[in-house]
Amino acid sequence: MSQRVVVALYARVSSDQQAKSGTIDSQVTALRERIAADGEALAEDLCFIDAGVSGATLIRPQLERLRDQAALGVIDRLYVLSPDRLSRKYAHQVLLMGSRSETP
């Protein structure tokens, strides 16, 4: 019997204009489709979306919430469209992904 994998998604756009034009919606849709294609289920409270927030800083409301949940061990797998959605800075990407236990 297989254990249930708890998945989450993170999406971000950096400008209010992008947020208003719906590019965040296309990211979320693509992530939801991938999660479904992988046969996983997504709880709505594990959708972390920062709309209109720069990727140059790690201080973002939903990223902070995501990090808190990950630190508690709630999340088994995180779906993100590309690493630059986590951060524009490579060093920050490494910091954020450094503790992952599962490789894709």
Biopython code that builds the backbone (N, CA, C, O; Angstrom):
import numpy as np
from Bio.PDB.StructureBuilder import StructureBuilder

atoms = [
    (1, "MET", "N", (0.843, -1.173, 0.000)),
    (1, "MET", "CA", (0.000, 0.000, 0.000)),
    (1, "MET", "C", (0.891, 1.241, 0.000)),
    (1, "MET", "O", (1.787, 1.354, 0.837)),
    (2, "SER", "N", (0.664, 2.156, -0.908)),
    (2, "SER", "CA", (1.505, 3.342, -1.007)),
    (2, "SER", "C", (0.986, 4.449, -0.094)),
    (2, "SER", "O", (-0.214, 4.587, 0.143)),
    (3, "GLN", "N", (1.936, 5.227, 0.405)),
    (3, "GLN", "CA", (1.561, 6.355, 1.248)),
    (3, "GLN", "C", (1.149, 7.533, 0.387)),
    (3, "GLN", "O", (1.632, 7.701, -0.732)),
    (4, "ARG", "N", (0.264, 8.335, 0.914)),
    (4, "ARG", "CA", (-0.172, 9.550, 0.232)),
    (4, "ARG", "C", (0.948, 10.580, 0.284)),
    (4, "ARG", "O", (1.530, 10.822, 1.341)),
    (5, "VAL", "N", (1.245, 11.182, -0.859)),
    (5, "VAL", "CA", (2.255, 12.229, -0.955)),
    (5, "VAL", "C", (1.549, 13.570, -0.822)),
    (5, "VAL", "O", (0.588, 13.837, -1.544)),
    (6, "VAL", "N", (2.011, 14.408, 0.083)),
    (6, "VAL", "CA", (1.434, 15.731, 0.272)),
    (6, "VAL", "C", (2.188, 16.698, -0.636)),
    (6, "VAL", "O", (3.393, 16.903, -0.491)),
    (7, "VAL", "N", (1.449, 17.287, -1.576)),
    (7, "VAL", "CA", (2.070, 18.197, -2.527)),
    (7, "VAL", "C", (1.603, 19.619, -2.294)),
    (7, "VAL", "O", (0.525, 19.863, -1.751)),
    (8, "ALA", "N", (2.441, 20.551, -2.718)),
    (8, "ALA", "CA", (2.131, 21.976, -2.642)),
    (8, "ALA", "C", (2.587, 22.614, -3.944)),
    (8, "ALA", "O", (3.369, 22.036, -4.698)),
    (9, "LEU", "N", (2.082, 23.814, -4.192)),
    (9, "LEU", "CA", (2.576, 24.559, -5.351)),
    (9, "LEU", "C", (2.936, 25.964, -4.920)),
    (9, "LEU", "O", (2.361, 26.517, -3.982)),
    (10, "TYR", "N", (3.906, 26.531, -5.631)),
    (10, "TYR", "CA", (4.293, 27.918, -5.412)),
    (10, "TYR", "C", (4.349, 28.611, -6.757)),
    (10, "TYR", "O", (4.960, 28.109, -7.701)),
    (11, "ALA", "N", (3.709, 29.769, -6.841)),
    (11, "ALA", "CA", (3.722, 30.579, -8.056)),
    (11, "ALA", "C", (3.963, 32.023, -7.656)),
    (11, "ALA", "O", (3.573, 32.463, -6.575)),
    (12, "ARG", "N", (4.629, 32.766, -8.573)),
    (12, "ARG", "CA", (4.929, 34.165, -8.284)),
    (12, "ARG", "C", (5.040, 34.949, -9.583)),
    (12, "ARG", "O", (5.593, 34.462, -10.569)),
    (13, "VAL", "N", (4.517, 36.152, -9.574)),
    (13, "VAL", "CA", (4.821, 37.150, -10.604)),
    (13, "VAL", "C", (5.295, 38.387, -9.862)),
    (13, "VAL", "O", (4.871, 38.651, -8.737)),
    (14, "SER", "N", (6.183, 39.145, -10.504)),
    (14, "SER", "CA", (6.843, 40.222, -9.786)),
    (14, "SER", "C", (6.184, 41.582, -9.900)),
    (14, "SER", "O", (6.469, 42.470, -9.097)),
    (15, "SER", "N", (5.324, 41.765, -10.862)),
    (15, "SER", "CA", (4.735, 43.101, -10.989)),
    (15, "SER", "C", (3.226, 43.057, -10.852)),
    (15, "SER", "O", (2.586, 42.040, -11.119)),
    (16, "ASP", "N", (2.674, 44.179, -10.433)),
    (16, "ASP", "CA", (1.220, 44.285, -10.336)),
    (16, "ASP", "C", (0.585, 44.125, -11.712)),
    (16, "ASP", "O", (-0.500, 43.558, -11.839)),
    (17, "GLN", "N", (1.266, 44.627, -12.742)),
    (17, "GLN", "CA", (0.742, 44.511, -14.103)),
    (17, "GLN", "C", (0.629, 43.049, -14.512)),
    (17, "GLN", "O", (-0.374, 42.640, -15.096)),
    (18, "GLN", "N", (1.666, 42.253, -14.203)),
    (18, "GLN", "CA", (1.601, 40.826, -14.512)),
    (18, "GLN", "C", (0.485, 40.153, -13.726)),
    (18, "GLN", "O", (-0.228, 39.300, -14.255)),
    (19, "ALA", "N", (0.339, 40.531, -12.482)),
    (19, "ALA", "CA", (-0.714, 39.949, -11.646)),
    (19, "ALA", "C", (-2.086, 40.255, -12.221)),
    (19, "ALA", "O", (-2.954, 39.383, -12.270)),
    (20, "LYS", "N", (-2.284, 41.504, -12.660)),
    (20, "LYS", "CA", (-3.570, 41.905, -13.211)),
    (20, "LYS", "C", (-3.845, 41.283, -14.570)),
    (20, "LYS", "O", (-5.001, 41.048, -14.920)),
    (21, "SER", "N", (-2.783, 41.010, -15.349)),
    (21, "SER", "CA", (-2.982, 40.447, -16.688)),
    (21, "SER", "C", (-3.194, 38.938, -16.663)),
    (21, "SER", "O", (-3.436, 38.332, -17.707)),
    (22, "GLY", "N", (-3.109, 38.333, -15.502)),
    (22, "GLY", "CA", (-3.451, 36.919, -15.386)),
    (22, "GLY", "C", (-2.317, 35.945, -15.604)),
    (22, "GLY", "O", (-2.559, 34.744, -15.726)),
    (23, "THR", "N", (-1.063, 36.432, -15.659)),
    (23, "THR", "CA", (0.025, 35.472, -15.868)),
    (23, "THR", "C", (0.182, 34.533, -14.680)),
    (23, "THR", "O", (0.668, 33.412, -14.830)),
    (24, "ILE", "N", (-0.224, 34.984, -13.511)),
    (24, "ILE", "CA", (-0.178, 34.091, -12.344)),
    (24, "ILE", "C", (-1.168, 32.952, -12.519)),
    (24, "ILE", "O", (-0.902, 31.822, -12.109)),
    (25, "ASP", "N", (-2.314, 33.249, -13.132)),
    (25, "ASP", "CA", (-3.320, 32.209, -13.368)),
    (25, "ASP", "C", (-2.797, 31.131, -14.310)),
    (25, "ASP", "O", (-3.088, 29.950, -14.123)),
    (26, "SER", "N", (-2.025, 31.530, -15.322)),
    (26, "SER", "CA", (-1.488, 30.535, -16.252)),
    (26, "SER", "C", (-0.458, 29.647, -15.562)),
    (26, "SER", "O", (-0.374, 28.454, -15.855)),
    (27, "GLN", "N", (0.326, 30.216, -14.651)),
    (27, "GLN", "CA", (1.280, 29.408, -13.884)),
    (27, "GLN", "C", (0.550, 28.387, -13.019)),
    (27, "GLN", "O", (0.890, 27.204, -13.004)),
    (28, "VAL", "N", (-0.453, 28.868, -12.303)),
    (28, "VAL", "CA", (-1.201, 27.993, -11.393)),
    (28, "VAL", "C", (-1.903, 26.878, -12.178)),
    (28, "VAL", "O", (-1.914, 25.724, -11.750)),
    (29, "THR", "N", (-2.478, 27.226, -13.309)),
    (29, "THR", "CA", (-3.135, 26.225, -14.154)),
    (29, "THR", "C", (-2.147, 25.162, -14.610)),
    (29, "THR", "O", (-2.441, 23.969, -14.533)),
    (30, "ALA", "N", (-0.979, 25.582, -15.085)),
    (30, "ALA", "CA", (0.044, 24.627, -15.535)),
    (30, "ALA", "C", (0.492, 23.723, -14.394)),
    (30, "ALA", "O", (0.686, 22.523, -14.590)),
    (31, "LEU", "N", (0.656, 24.288, -13.213)),
    (31, "LEU", "CA", (1.074, 23.488, -12.063)),
    (31, "LEU", "C", (-0.017, 22.503, -11.646)),
    (31, "LEU", "O", (0.277, 21.344, -11.352)),
    (32, "ARG", "N", (-1.258, 22.946, -11.619)),
    (32, "ARG", "CA", (-2.366, 22.051, -11.265)),
    (32, "ARG", "C", (-2.484, 20.898, -12.270)),
    (32, "ARG", "O", (-2.747, 19.757, -11.889)),
    (33, "GLU", "N", (-2.287, 21.207, -13.546)),
    (33, "GLU", "CA", (-2.340, 20.165, -14.579)),
    (33, "GLU", "C", (-1.225, 19.151, -14.383)),
    (33, "GLU", "O", (-1.452, 17.950, -14.531)),
    (34, "ARG", "N", (-0.033, 19.611, -14.055)),
    (34, "ARG", "CA", (1.095, 18.699, -13.829)),
    (34, "ARG", "C", (0.847, 17.830, -12.602)),
    (34, "ARG", "O", (1.120, 16.630, -12.624)),
    (35, "ILE", "N", (0.336, 18.423, -11.542)),
    (35, "ILE", "CA", (0.037, 17.672, -10.324)),
    (35, "ILE", "C", (-0.984, 16.578, -10.625)),
    (35, "ILE", "O", (-0.820, 15.436, -10.196)),
    (36, "ALA", "N", (-2.029, 16.926, -11.357)),
    (36, "ALA", "CA", (-3.048, 15.939, -11.733)),
    (36, "ALA", "C", (-2.449, 14.860, -12.631)),
    (36, "ALA", "O", (-2.748, 13.679, -12.459)),
    (37, "ALA", "N", (-1.612, 15.252, -13.580)),
    (37, "ALA", "CA", (-0.978, 14.278, -14.481)),
    (37, "ALA", "C", (-0.089, 13.309, -13.713)),
    (37, "ALA", "O", (0.066, 12.154, -14.111)),
    (38, "ASP", "N", (0.487, 13.771, -12.627)),
    (38, "ASP", "CA", (1.314, 12.912, -11.774)),
    (38, "ASP", "C", (0.468, 12.046, -10.842)),
    (38, "ASP", "O", (0.999, 11.240, -10.078)),
    (39, "GLY", "N", (-0.857, 12.220, -10.912)),
    (39, "GLY", "CA", (-1.759, 11.415, -10.087)),
    (39, "GLY", "C", (-1.829, 11.857, -8.642)),
    (39, "GLY", "O", (-2.204, 11.080, -7.764)),
    (40, "GLU", "N", (-1.468, 13.099, -8.398)),
    (40, "GLU", "CA", (-1.467, 13.615, -7.025)),
    (40, "GLU", "C", (-2.670, 14.521, -6.801)),
    (40, "GLU", "O", (-3.299, 14.994, -7.747)),
    (41, "ALA", "N", (-2.972, 14.749, -5.538)),
    (41, "ALA", "CA", (-4.059, 15.655, -5.153)),
    (41, "ALA", "C", (-3.445, 16.842, -4.421)),
    (41, "ALA", "O", (-2.451, 16.704, -3.707)),
    (42, "LEU", "N", (-4.054, 18.007, -4.611)),
    (42, "LEU", "CA", (-3.549, 19.237, -4.020)),
    (42, "LEU", "C", (-4.601, 19.828, -3.092)),
    (42, "LEU", "O", (-5.732, 20.081, -3.507)),
    (43, "ALA", "N", (-4.231, 20.044, -1.857)),
    (43, "ALA", "CA", (-5.115, 20.731, -0.915)),
    (43, "ALA", "C", (-4.994, 22.232, -1.154)),
    (43, "ALA", "O", (-3.889, 22.746, -1.328)),
    (44, "GLU", "N", (-6.113, 22.930, -1.163)),
    (44, "GLU", "CA", (-6.107, 24.370, -1.453)),
    (44, "GLU", "C", (-5.234, 25.167, -0.480)),
    (44, "GLU", "O", (-4.654, 26.184, -0.860)),
    (45, "ASP", "N", (-5.139, 24.714, 0.765)),
    (45, "ASP", "CA", (-4.323, 25.455, 1.726)),
    (45, "ASP", "C", (-2.828, 25.269, 1.493)),
    (45, "ASP", "O", (-2.011, 25.865, 2.196)),
    (46, "LEU", "N", (-2.463, 24.441, 0.504)),
    (46, "LEU", "CA", (-1.062, 24.264, 0.154)),
    (46, "LEU", "C", (-0.734, 24.892, -1.202)),
    (46, "LEU", "O", (0.212, 24.490, -1.879)),
    (47, "CYS", "N", (-1.537, 25.885, -1.579)),
    (47, "CYS", "CA", (-1.261, 26.715, -2.763)),
    (47, "CYS", "C", (-0.673, 28.021, -2.254)),
    (47, "CYS", "O", (-1.344, 28.783, -1.558)),
    (48, "PHE", "N", (0.565, 28.272, -2.599)),
    (48, "PHE", "CA", (1.274, 29.455, -2.134)),
    (48, "PHE", "C", (1.509, 30.359, -3.335)),
    (48, "PHE", "O", (2.262, 30.009, -4.244)),
    (49, "ILE", "N", (0.863, 31.524, -3.341)),
    (49, "ILE", "CA", (0.880, 32.402, -4.516)),
    (49, "ILE", "C", (1.231, 33.827, -4.091)),
    (49, "ILE", "O", (0.492, 34.474, -3.348)),
    (50, "ASP", "N", (2.376, 34.296, -4.580)),
    (50, "ASP", "CA", (2.798, 35.677, -4.360)),
    (50, "ASP", "C", (2.610, 36.435, -5.666)),
    (50, "ASP", "O", (3.381, 36.257, -6.609)),
    (51, "ALA", "N", (1.599, 37.271, -5.723)),
    (51, "ALA", "CA", (1.305, 38.051, -6.931)),
    (51, "ALA", "C", (1.792, 39.481, -6.734)),
    (51, "ALA", "O", (1.415, 40.149, -5.772)),
    (52, "GLY", "N", (2.630, 39.943, -7.653)),
    (52, "GLY", "CA", (3.142, 41.301, -7.580)),
    (52, "GLY", "C", (4.255, 41.479, -6.569)),
    (52, "GLY", "O", (4.410, 42.560, -6.002)),
    (53, "VAL", "N", (5.044, 40.414, -6.334)),
    (53, "VAL", "CA", (6.122, 40.463, -5.357)),
    (53, "VAL", "C", (7.431, 40.099, -6.047)),
    (53, "VAL", "O", (7.506, 39.090, -6.748)),
    (54, "SER", "N", (8.450, 40.907, -5.852)),
    (54, "SER", "CA", (9.745, 40.694, -6.500)),
    (54, "SER", "C", (10.409, 39.402, -6.042)),
    (54, "SER", "O", (10.322, 39.018, -4.876)),
    (55, "GLY", "N", (11.070, 38.745, -6.981)),
    (55, "GLY", "CA", (11.838, 37.548, -6.668)),
    (55, "GLY", "C", (13.235, 37.864, -6.175)),
    (55, "GLY", "O", (14.021, 36.951, -5.922)),
    (56, "ALA", "N", (13.560, 39.141, -6.035)),
    (56, "ALA", "CA", (14.888, 39.538, -5.574)),
    (56, "ALA", "C", (15.038, 39.419, -4.056)),
    (56, "ALA", "O", (16.157, 39.440, -3.541)),
    (57, "THR", "N", (13.934, 39.297, -3.348)),
    (57, "THR", "CA", (13.966, 39.178, -1.895)),
    (57, "THR", "C", (13.341, 37.854, -1.462)),
    (57, "THR", "O", (12.463, 37.319, -2.140)),
    (58, "LEU", "N", (13.797, 37.339, -0.340)),
    (58, "LEU", "CA", (13.199, 36.117, 0.211)),
    (58, "LEU", "C", (12.075, 36.433, 1.195)),
    (58, "LEU", "O", (11.428, 35.522, 1.711)),
    (59, "ILE", "N", (11.843, 37.707, 1.455)),
    (59, "ILE", "CA", (10.776, 38.113, 2.368)),
    (59, "ILE", "C", (9.521, 38.358, 1.534)),
    (59, "ILE", "O", (9.285, 39.460, 1.038)),
    (60, "ARG", "N", (8.722, 37.297, 1.396)),
    (60, "ARG", "CA", (7.463, 37.355, 0.654)),
    (60, "ARG", "C", (6.426, 36.604, 1.473)),
    (60, "ARG", "O", (6.731, 35.542, 2.016)),
    (61, "PRO", "N", (5.221, 37.122, 1.577)),
    (61, "PRO", "CA", (4.221, 36.516, 2.464)),
    (61, "PRO", "C", (3.989, 35.017, 2.224)),
    (61, "PRO", "O", (4.039, 34.227, 3.167)),
    (62, "GLN", "N", (3.744, 34.633, 1.006)),
    (62, "GLN", "CA", (3.427, 33.229, 0.752)),
    (62, "GLN", "C", (4.664, 32.335, 0.782)),
    (62, "GLN", "O", (4.572, 31.164, 1.151)),
    (63, "LEU", "N", (5.806, 32.871, 0.399)),
    (63, "LEU", "CA", (7.046, 32.097, 0.510)),
    (63, "LEU", "C", (7.357, 31.827, 1.970)),
    (63, "LEU", "O", (7.810, 30.737, 2.319)),
    (64, "GLU", "N", (7.119, 32.808, 2.821)),
    (64, "GLU", "CA", (7.317, 32.611, 4.260)),
    (64, "GLU", "C", (6.383, 31.513, 4.787)),
    (64, "GLU", "O", (6.799, 30.648, 5.557)),
    (65, "ARG", "N", (5.130, 31.562, 4.364)),
    (65, "ARG", "CA", (4.157, 30.541, 4.787)),
    (65, "ARG", "C", (4.572, 29.160, 4.286)),
    (65, "ARG", "O", (4.461, 28.172, 5.012)),
    (66, "LEU", "N", (5.051, 29.093, 3.040)),
    (66, "LEU", "CA", (5.536, 27.842, 2.463)),
    (66, "LEU", "C", (6.718, 27.313, 3.267)),
    (66, "LEU", "O", (6.764, 26.128, 3.600)),
    (67, "ARG", "N", (7.658, 28.173, 3.575)),
    (67, "ARG", "CA", (8.834, 27.750, 4.342)),
    (67, "ARG", "C", (8.438, 27.236, 5.723)),
    (67, "ARG", "O", (9.018, 26.266, 6.212)),
    (68, "ASP", "N", (7.456, 27.875, 6.354)),
    (68, "ASP", "CA", (6.976, 27.410, 7.657)),
    (68, "ASP", "C", (6.392, 26.006, 7.558)),
    (68, "ASP", "O", (6.682, 25.150, 8.394)),
    (69, "GLN", "N", (5.574, 25.769, 6.542)),
    (69, "GLN", "CA", (4.962, 24.445, 6.356)),
    (69, "GLN", "C", (6.018, 23.392, 6.042)),
    (69, "GLN", "O", (5.949, 22.268, 6.539)),
    (70, "ALA", "N", (6.989, 23.758, 5.219)),
    (70, "ALA", "CA", (8.071, 22.820, 4.890)),
    (70, "ALA", "C", (8.885, 22.488, 6.142)),
    (70, "ALA", "O", (9.256, 21.333, 6.352)),
    (71, "ALA", "N", (9.162, 23.488, 6.967)),
    (71, "ALA", "CA", (9.923, 23.266, 8.198)),
    (71, "ALA", "C", (9.188, 22.332, 9.155)),
    (71, "ALA", "O", (9.814, 21.592, 9.914)),
    (72, "LEU", "N", (7.858, 22.371, 9.114)),
    (72, "LEU", "CA", (7.054, 21.481, 9.960)),
    (72, "LEU", "C", (6.966, 20.068, 9.392)),
    (72, "LEU", "O", (6.454, 19.163, 10.052)),
    (73, "GLY", "N", (7.461, 19.877, 8.177)),
    (73, "GLY", "CA", (7.417, 18.559, 7.550)),
    (73, "GLY", "C", (6.080, 18.229, 6.925)),
    (73, "GLY", "O", (5.788, 17.063, 6.659)),
    (74, "VAL", "N", (5.264, 19.241, 6.687)),
    (74, "VAL", "CA", (3.922, 19.028, 6.135)),
    (74, "VAL", "C", (3.978, 18.638, 4.658)),
    (74, "VAL", "O", (3.142, 17.861, 4.195)),
    (75, "ILE", "N", (4.944, 19.161, 3.922)),
    (75, "ILE", "CA", (5.003, 19.014, 2.469)),
    (75, "ILE", "C", (6.040, 17.966, 2.065)),
    (75, "ILE", "O", (7.183, 17.989, 2.523)),
    (76, "ASP", "N", (5.612, 17.048, 1.193)),
    (76, "ASP", "CA", (6.529, 16.048, 0.647)),
    (76, "ASP", "C", (7.129, 16.486, -0.687)),
    (76, "ASP", "O", (8.282, 16.176, -0.986)),
    (77, "ARG", "N", (6.347, 17.202, -1.480)),
    (77, "ARG", "CA", (6.784, 17.589, -2.823)),
    (77, "ARG", "C", (6.240, 18.966, -3.169)),
    (77, "ARG", "O", (5.063, 19.258, -2.954)),
    (78, "LEU", "N", (7.118, 19.808, -3.711)),
    (78, "LEU", "CA", (6.732, 21.148, -4.118)),
    (78, "LEU", "C", (6.798, 21.255, -5.633)),
    (78, "LEU", "O", (7.788, 20.871, -6.256)),
    (79, "TYR", "N", (5.725, 21.784, -6.214)),
    (79, "TYR", "CA", (5.678, 22.045, -7.649)),
    (79, "TYR", "C", (5.849, 23.546, -7.865)),
    (79, "TYR", "O", (5.156, 24.359, -7.253)),
    (80, "VAL", "N", (6.778, 23.895, -8.741)),
    (80, "VAL", "CA", (7.038, 25.276, -9.108)),
    (80, "VAL", "C", (7.375, 25.280, -10.593)),
    (80, "VAL", "O", (8.059, 24.378, -11.077)),
    (81, "LEU", "N", (6.898, 26.293, -11.322)),
    (81, "LEU", "CA", (7.070, 26.316, -12.770)),
    (81, "LEU", "C", (8.539, 26.320, -13.178)),
    (81, "LEU", "O", (8.924, 25.606, -14.105)),
    (82, "SER", "N", (9.354, 27.105, -12.506)),
    (82, "SER", "CA", (10.794, 27.134, -12.755)),
    (82, "SER", "C", (11.476, 27.705, -11.518)),
    (82, "SER", "O", (10.840, 28.401, -10.727)),
    (83, "PRO", "N", (12.766, 27.417, -11.341)),
    (83, "PRO", "CA", (13.463, 27.900, -10.139)),
    (83, "PRO", "C", (13.425, 29.418, -9.962)),
    (83, "PRO", "O", (13.485, 29.906, -8.833)),
    (84, "ASP", "N", (13.325, 30.172, -11.063)),
    (84, "ASP", "CA", (13.302, 31.627, -10.904)),
    (84, "ASP", "C", (12.001, 32.138, -10.295)),
    (84, "ASP", "O", (11.914, 33.308, -9.924)),
    (85, "ARG", "N", (10.993, 31.283, -10.188)),
    (85, "ARG", "CA", (9.782, 31.669, -9.463)),
    (85, "ARG", "C", (10.068, 31.694, -7.968)),
    (85, "ARG", "O", (9.455, 32.472, -7.236)),
    (86, "LEU", "N", (10.994, 30.852, -7.502)),
    (86, "LEU", "CA", (11.389, 30.873, -6.099)),
    (86, "LEU", "C", (12.248, 32.095, -5.802)),
    (86, "LEU", "O", (12.072, 32.760, -4.782)),
    (87, "SER", "N", (13.179, 32.380, -6.709)),
    (87, "SER", "CA", (14.045, 33.541, -6.548)),
    (87, "SER", "C", (14.762, 33.839, -7.852)),
    (87, "SER", "O", (15.060, 32.934, -8.631)),
    (88, "ARG", "N", (15.033, 35.100, -8.079)),
    (88, "ARG", "CA", (15.816, 35.524, -9.239)),
    (88, "ARG", "C", (17.308, 35.311, -8.994)),
    (88, "ARG", "O", (18.094, 35.257, -9.940)),
    (89, "LYS", "N", (17.695, 35.193, -7.735)),
    (89, "LYS", "CA", (19.107, 35.038, -7.374)),
    (89, "LYS", "C", (19.433, 33.561, -7.195)),
    (89, "LYS", "O", (18.784, 32.857, -6.421)),
    (90, "TYR", "N", (20.448, 33.103, -7.924)),
    (90, "TYR", "CA", (20.830, 31.693, -7.868)),
    (90, "TYR", "C", (21.173, 31.265, -6.438)),
    (90, "TYR", "O", (20.782, 30.178, -6.013)),
    (91, "ALA", "N", (21.886, 32.093, -5.702)),
    (91, "ALA", "CA", (22.253, 31.749, -4.322)),
    (91, "ALA", "C", (21.010, 31.519, -3.461)),
    (91, "ALA", "O", (20.998, 30.632, -2.608)),
    (92, "HIS", "N", (19.965, 32.319, -3.686)),
    (92, "HIS", "CA", (18.720, 32.131, -2.938)),
    (92, "HIS", "C", (18.030, 30.837, -3.353)),
    (92, "HIS", "O", (17.446, 30.153, -2.513)),
    (93, "GLN", "N", (18.088, 30.492, -4.643)),
    (93, "GLN", "CA", (17.503, 29.229, -5.116)),
    (93, "GLN", "C", (18.167, 28.052, -4.421)),
    (93, "GLN", "O", (17.494, 27.133, -3.955)),
    (94, "VAL", "N", (19.502, 28.087, -4.356)),
    (94, "VAL", "CA", (20.253, 27.012, -3.708)),
    (94, "VAL", "C", (19.873, 26.927, -2.235)),
    (94, "VAL", "O", (19.676, 25.835, -1.703)),
    (95, "LEU", "N", (19.770, 28.064, -1.585)),
    (95, "LEU", "CA", (19.385, 28.098, -0.176)),
    (95, "LEU", "C", (18.006, 27.480, 0.026)),
    (95, "LEU", "O", (17.817, 26.668, 0.931)),
    (96, "LEU", "N", (17.044, 27.859, -0.810)),
    (96, "LEU", "CA", (15.679, 27.360, -0.665)),
    (96, "LEU", "C", (15.550, 25.880, -1.004)),
    (96, "LEU", "O", (14.772, 25.170, -0.366)),
    (97, "MET", "N", (16.289, 25.409, -1.983)),
    (97, "MET", "CA", (16.167, 24.014, -2.411)),
    (97, "MET", "C", (17.189, 23.101, -1.733)),
    (97, "MET", "O", (17.151, 21.886, -1.923)),
    (98, "GLY", "N", (18.084, 23.662, -0.960)),
    (98, "GLY", "CA", (19.166, 22.902, -0.356)),
    (98, "GLY", "C", (18.744, 21.783, 0.564)),
    (98, "GLY", "O", (19.496, 20.822, 0.728)),
    (99, "SER", "N", (17.582, 21.861, 1.169)),
    (99, "SER", "CA", (17.162, 20.842, 2.131)),
    (99, "SER", "C", (16.205, 19.821, 1.555)),
    (99, "SER", "O", (15.657, 19.001, 2.293)),
    (100, "ARG", "N", (15.995, 19.856, 0.251)),
    (100, "ARG", "CA", (15.043, 18.907, -0.326)),
    (100, "ARG", "C", (15.589, 17.479, -0.221)),
    (100, "ARG", "O", (16.795, 17.256, -0.327)),
    (101, "SER", "N", (14.717, 16.550, -0.019)),
    (101, "SER", "CA", (15.119, 15.163, 0.179)),
    (101, "SER", "C", (14.823, 14.282, -1.009)),
    (101, "SER", "O", (15.325, 13.160, -1.083)),
    (102, "GLU", "N", (14.024, 14.757, -1.937)),
    (102, "GLU", "CA", (13.628, 13.944, -3.082)),
    (102, "GLU", "C", (14.099, 14.620, -4.361)),
    (102, "GLU", "O", (13.922, 15.826, -4.532)),
    (103, "THR", "N", (14.695, 13.850, -5.252)),
    (103, "THR", "CA", (15.114, 14.423, -6.526)),
    (103, "THR", "C", (14.058, 14.119, -7.574)),
    (103, "THR", "O", (13.382, 13.092, -7.505)),
    (104, "PRO", "N", (13.914, 15.026, -8.559)),
    (104, "PRO", "CA", (12.872, 14.834, -9.562)),
    (104, "PRO", "C", (13.113, 13.635, -10.464)),
    (104, "PRO", "O", (12.308, 13.361, -11.354)),
]
sb = StructureBuilder()
sb.init_structure("model")
sb.init_model(0)
sb.init_chain("A")
sb.init_seg("    ")
for serial, (resi, resn, name, xyz) in enumerate(atoms, 1):
    if name == "N":
        sb.init_residue(resn, " ", resi, " ")
    sb.init_atom(name, np.array(xyz, "f"), 0.0, 1.0, " ", f" {name:<3s}", serial, name[0])
structure = sb.get_structure()
